[in-house]
Amino acid sequence: MAMHELSLCQALVETALEALGDACFETVTCSETVACSETVARLQTVETLVVEIGDLAGVEPQALAFCFPIVTQGTRLEGASLQIERVPVRIRCAVCGAEEALPLPLRFRCPRCGGAAATMLAGREIQLRSIVLRVPEEPNVEAPTTHPPSVIDNFPLGGKP
C-alpha cells in the first residue's frame, strides 16, 4: 500500500463526509406505502463515491481502491463502493489551436500537427466527482417503494460543493 494513496484516500473520505453533512437525511412521506401516513427522516446510505483521477495526477488507482475499505471502516461510508474514472490528458496546441486528448503512452506532441508547444487543459486533477446515495426501503411493507439514488455532484477535495 502506497502512503500517498492512503493519505489521498483519507482526504477523499473526509471531504465526502463533510460534504454529506445533513444530506444523508431525507424527509419522506410514508403515505407512499401502506405502512403509515406520517413524515419521517430516514438515513440514506452512501452507495458509491465517484472519483476522477487524471493520467498525470501521480495516483495509482489500484492502490487507492485498496485503501478505500480500510479508511471507510467505522464511518458512514463503510460498505460504499469507489468508482474511479480516468481523466485523459487534454492539450490545446499553440501551433494549430487544436484541443486534443493525448493517447497513452503519453507523447507530448499535438496529435493533429505534431507541434510540441501546448497548454495542458486536463489530466492532473484528483476530484471527488459525486456521491451516490440510496434511501433504504421501507421495513415491514408488503410492496416496498424503491427510491432511485440521489447524487451530490462536483466538489473539490477539502471543500464543500
N, C-alpha and C positions, 0 to 999 in steps of 0.2 A: 504494500500500500504506500503510495507516494504521499509525503507530508503536504505538498502543495495542494493536491486534490482533497485531502482531508480538511484542511483549513477552508478551502473554497466551498466544500460541501456544508461545513458548519455555517458559513456566511449565507449560503442559499437557504438553509433551513431557518436561520434567524430572520432573514428577510421575509420569507414566506409567513412565518408565524406573526411577525409584526404587521405585515400587510393584511393578514386574515382578521386580526382584531375581532370585532363583533360580526364579521362576515360569515362566520361559521354558524350563526344562528339565523333561522328564517322563521318568520311568523306564518303559521299555516292554519287555515281554517279547516277543522276536521270534518265539516259538512261535505267535503269531497268524498267521504266514505260514509258508511252506515254506522260507524262506531260511536261518534259523538258529534256535538254541534258547537263545541267551544273552540276558541282560538288558543293555540299553544305555541311555545317556542321550542323547536327541536334542533338539536345539534346536528349540523351537516358534517359528513365525513369528507376528508380530503382523499380524492381518488387518485389524482395524478398531478405532479409538478412537471411543467414543460420548460425545458432549459435550452436556450440557443447557445452554441459554442462555435466561435469562428475557427477556421482552419489554422490561423496564426495566433490563437489565444494561449497556446502553450499548455493546454489541458488534455490529459489522456482520458477520453470518455469512459473506457472500461474501469479505470481506477476510481473515477467519480461515482460510477454506478455501484462499485464495490463498497464504497464508503457510505452511501446513502442509507441503507437499512441500519447501519451501526449508529450513525448520527441521529437518525429519527427515532431510535428506540426510546420509549418513555415520553414521547411528545405527541401532540395532536396529529402529527404527520406519520406516525407509526403505521405501517401497513400500506401506505401510499406507494404508487409506482413513480419512477423517474423516467421521463421521456426526454431523450437528448436529441436535439435537431442540429445537424451540421450546417454552418453558415459558410459558404464558399467565399474565397477572396474575390472581391469585385474591384475593378480599377476603372479610372477614366484616363484614357490615353491623352497625353499632352500633344502628341503629333497629329492624330486623326480625330480626336474628340470622342471616340467610341467608348461606351460603357460596357464592359465585358466581365464575365466571371472567368477566373483562371482555372483551368483544369489541373487535377493532381496528376503527377507530381508538379509542384509549383515551378514555373519558369517565369520570372518577372519581365515579360515582354508582352506587348499587346498582341492578342491572338489574331487581330484583324490586319494590322500593318507591320507588326514586328518592332514597333517603337519601344525604347527602353525607359522613356520618361513618362511617369504616370502618377496619378493621385489615388491612394487607396480609399475606397468607399466603404468597404465592409470586409470582415474576416478576422478582426481582432476581438470582437465582442464576446462577453460572457453575460448572458441576460436570462433572468427568470422571466420567461415569456408569459406564462399563465398558470393558474391554479384551478384545477377542475374539482368541483365539489359535488357530492351526491347526498340528497336528502334520504335518510333511511325510510324504509317502507313502514306503513302503519302496522303495529302489532295487533294480533287478535282481530283481524278483519277478514271476512270471507273472500272479498275480491279487493286486494290492496291496490291503491293508486300508485303507479310508478311515476317518479318525477325525473325529468331529464336533468343531466348535470348542469350546474351553474359554472361559469368561468369568470375568473378575475384575470384581466389582461394587462400586459405592458407595464412593467415597473423595473427600475434598475436595482442592482444589488445595493443593499444598505439604505434603501429609502422606500417610502410608501408610494403607491401608484399615483 
